[in-house]
Amino acid sequence: MLSKVIIYRQDKTVYGFGYVKDQLSYVTQDYDGFASEAVFNAKIIKINHAEHSAFIEYSSGETGFVNLSKGARLQDGANLLVQLTWLGDEHKQPKFRTSIQLVGKYVVAALSSSVNADCSRASIAEREKLTQAMLCYPAKWTLRSSVKQMADIEPVMLEIEHIGAQLTRLAGLSTSETVAGTPNYLKLLRSLPLTQDCVISSNDKQVDEQLLSYQDCWLLDTIEYNPRLNMEQELTAYQELLTSSSYSLSNGASLEIHCLSGINLIDVNSDKAKLTRSQLNFLVLDAIYQQICLRNLQGIILLDLLKNTTKAEQEQVIEYLKKLFKYDITNTKILGFSHSGLCELIRQKF
């Protein structure tokens, strides 16, 4: 559970620092411009029917890439509703999808011609009330799996109304407008549970106003605006972490972290550790999870744990990793161990 969140703007970058028991555990970055999950009424520049893909202009002079569903009857110049999934970098264009989802803390609304509401996790009384609220808007609604035994249904109702307003805007979206879009610091608050005394601080007035708009819905108890907030020391320490490929653990083990052609490799070394292979493999998993989250490692991640472990020990490692990544800010798939003995993960970009 997050005990403290600091959202700090430095020039054109907004950092989100998430603390668990006062230890820095998550760092997000947002840049001025469009946030992921934003929806655009884009124009198709060039379509490739054989590959079921197209290049699009989603904003004036801004182009990106989208995969199309098979059988889609579209031509160059046509308008297409798309959702931003990745902002891209200096080497690759932004990526989009045509299957649009508006994600909240409690519910997900998938754009659909049919109206449907899945509230099976709620009680019968709550289910009826939630279903009626959801069916007011054309979408396929789903109560998120992280919502369990709701103590108060009102925040969920508020979020349905908030997302419903975005769905209404989508119906009349022009080529110069955007709908939704979720900064990474909001994904941090959306994805992870907060302690009762969690304080959320920011030095940016616009961010503070955004947080206040979510306060009642997401139950953000304490929000502080401090224009003199200074996180330069923490930023320097974080940047030093990113440039370091080594991380030492108190038990004598160490992690070597490298990115090779877009594939992240984490190698476990045990030179100074006085533990068995199975004990050490299990004890380093928390540190591996922490380093993946702090460094925002994405895509294919290979864990080179100590070899010669049994099948049962490997299964224990897999189950523990699934438990750790259950409340990650993005989706992570634990694929298991390969024939070469590497534990394989895929962590989605966000």
C-alpha positions, -999 to +999 in steps of 0.1 A: +000+000+000+013+035-008+020+055+023+030+087+005+028+100-031+047+131-044+040+145-078+068+168-088+072+190-119+107+198-131+106+218-163+085+198-189+086+166-169+062+155-142+075+128-118+054+106-096+072+092-065+053+064-048+065+053-013+056+021+005+064+024+043+084+055+035+106+036+010+106+048-026+091+020-046+076+035-078+087+064-100+066+075-130+074+101-157+050+122-178+060+147-204+041+177-217+018+166-245-007+138-248-012+112-221-016+075-229-052+062-231-062+094-249-088+089-277-085+106-311-106+108-342-076+102-364-072+103-402-057+073-421-026+084-441-016+050-455-033+017-451-018-018-455-046-042-461-023-072-463-008-065-428-040-051-413-023-019-402-022+018-410-003+050-404-025+077-391-024+114-383-039+117-349-032+154-344-020+182-366+014+170-380+016+141-355+016+106-370+014+071-354+008+034-361-022+013-355-031-024-360-065-029-376-090-057-371-092-083-398-120-075-423-120-037-415-132-019-447-112+013-446-094+034-471-068+062-471-083+095-459-110+078-437-114+089-401-109+063-374-114+064-336-082+052-320-067+051-285-031+059-276-013+030-260+024+042-262+038+077-268+068+064-287+104+077-285+130+092-307+133+060-327+097+048-329+063+063-336+034+063-311+012+032-312-026+031-311-054+006-309-089+006-322-104-013-292-111+016-269-113+012-231-119+039-205-102+026-173-111+038-139-101+027-104-133+006-100-147+001-135-137-004-171-159+008-200-151-008-234-166+011-264-192-011-280-224-010-300-241-032-274-247-022-238-236-047-211-228-045-174-208-072-155-212-065-118-209-101-106-185-092-078-209-068-061-238-078-038-272-083-053-285-050-040-254-031-052-255-050-085-289-037-094-280-001-087-246-003-105-262-020-135-289+007-139-262+034-137-239+016-163-267+009-188-273+047-192-242+048-214-234+027-246-205+006-235-195-028-222-190-022-185-170-044-161-164-040-124-126-044-120-112-075-103-094-054-077-128-042-063-138-065-035-166-062-009-172-025-015-177-007+018-192+022+000-209+021-034-210+059-039-174+063-052-181+037-079-213+055-089-193+088-092-167+071-114-195+056-136-208+091-141-173+105-148-165+079-174-201+081-188-195+118-196-163+108-215-183+082-235-209+109-244-181+132-257-168+103-279-200+103-299-193+138-312-155+138-312-140+161-339-105+157-354-091+184-332-103+171-299-091+144-275-110+125-248-097+108-216-059+103-214-044+092-181-011+105-169+012+079-153+010+095-119-028+090-119-022+053-130-001+050-098-031+062-077-056+042-098-037+009-096-023+007-061-041+008-027-034+037-004-030+037+034-056+056+054-031+083+062-015+086+027-006+122+018-004+132-018+017+163-025+024+183-056+042+215-067+021+219-098-012+238-096-028+220-126-019+186-111-034+197-078-067+207-094-068+174-112-062+155-079-090+175-063-114+165-091-107+128-082-107+132-044-142+121-036-143+094-063-109+078-055-111+086-018-079+106-017-080+118+019-051+143+021-040+164-009-014+191-004-002+218-028+032+232-021+048+254-049+081+254-030+083+216-029+119+206-037+127+170-048+160+178-065+180+156-042+157+127-047+158+132-085+195+131-085+196+099-065+170+084-089+190+094-120+221+078-105+201+046-099+191+045-136+227+049-147+239+021-124+237-015-137+244-030-103+223-033-071+236-049-039+213-067-014+219-068+024+221-106+023+253-105+002+237-111-032+237-086-060+217-079-092+232-070-125+207-052-147+213-047-185+192-039-215+203-057-247+184-047-279+153-039-260+154-071-239+160-066-201+183-091-183+185-093-146+213-116-134+215-128-098+250-131-083+257-149-051+294-145-044+290-132-009+257-147+001+257-176+026+224-192+015+213-221-006+203-216-042+166-220-035+166-197-005+185-170-023+163-172-054+132-167-033+147-139-012+159-118-042+124-116-058+113-086-038+144-067-048+139-077-084+103-065-083+114-032-067+141-026-093+117-034-122+092-008-109+117+019-100+135+016-134+102+012-153+115-018-172+091-027-200+088-053-226+107-087-223+124-092-190+146-122-184+156-133-148+188-153-146+183-168-112+206-194-097+204-227-116+198-263-106+165-257-088+137-283-088+104-280-107+086-274-074+110-245-065+104-229-099+067-231-094+071-213-060+091-186-077+064-181-104+036-180-079+054-154-057+062-132-088+025-133-097+016-122-062+042-093-064+030-080-097-007-083-089-010-046-081+016-033-106+009+000-123+008-020-156+001-056-167+029-081-163+027-116-175+048-143-158+056-167-186+076-192-165+110-208-170+125-215-204+145-246-213+177-226-207+166-219-171+157-182-175+125-169-159+106-149-186+083-119-179+065-095-203+057-061-187+035-038-208+045-003-218+025+025-202 
